[in-house]
Amino acid sequence: MVAGNGGARRVRELESFVSWLRGGRTQEECGGRGFRKRVAWCWQVEPLMELPATRRHVLMADGTYISHGHCLLVLMDGVTGEVVRFRWCAHETIAACRALFHGVPAPDVLAGDGMRGMETAARAEWPDTRLQRCLAHVQRDTRRDLTMHPGSQAGRELRKLSLKPARVGTAEQAAQCVFSQVGFLWLVTYFFRVSAWSVLLVIGCGFPCRT
């Protein structure tokens, strides 16, 4: 009888803990110090998730670093936002990412932050899955490198180009976006090649030719 009552009490405490996590009330509104004392053990409970049985069209994977050297890897449905699987680790290594992906039906597309470890793990676990760079990470990295207001004309053109994918809504717009990006990158590559050859030509003209 004591064990049964203790089990029922634990269930109520866990329900209160989950309700606080998912709700909008503060700890003080739930009971303050007494509430924290009752649910302290709940932080040690690790949720268990069954492996998904259905294949998803798009999955998104990312890692979130928190204090005390912990990283939470999350795999979620790119269409519904449903969390499919998660895993705690120290760093986003290939082994940690493979453990996250292992057993999950291969999606058609995996969107990630571009980390090499995650891409290597995805190719090992899901060789037929297409990999796509997460647009939010692309834009964040672009802002970090170019700032919000680049000082050079080249920087402003690159930032303008990086904003185009966010406005894509149709297949035709996607094709135009890819074409403009490829064209711009070709021009940049051509410019640097011409500049490099011009420098070599000037240097070469400064030395007598040997026969």
ZIDAZI-V680987 format. One record per run of one state. SS is the DSSP state (helix for helix, strand for strand, loop for the rest). FROM is the first residue (numbers start at 0). LEN is the number of residues. Records with the same first field share a line. If there is no record, write none. Layout:
SS: FROM-LEN, FROM-LEN
This chain:
loop: 0-1, 22-4, 30-2, 38-1, 44-13, 66-3, 77-5, 89-4, 101-7, 112-3, 125-4, 133-1, 146-6, 167-3, 205-6
helix: 1-21, 26-4, 32-6, 39-5, 93-8, 115-10, 134-12, 152-15, 170-35
strand: 57-9, 69-8, 82-7, 108-4, 129-4
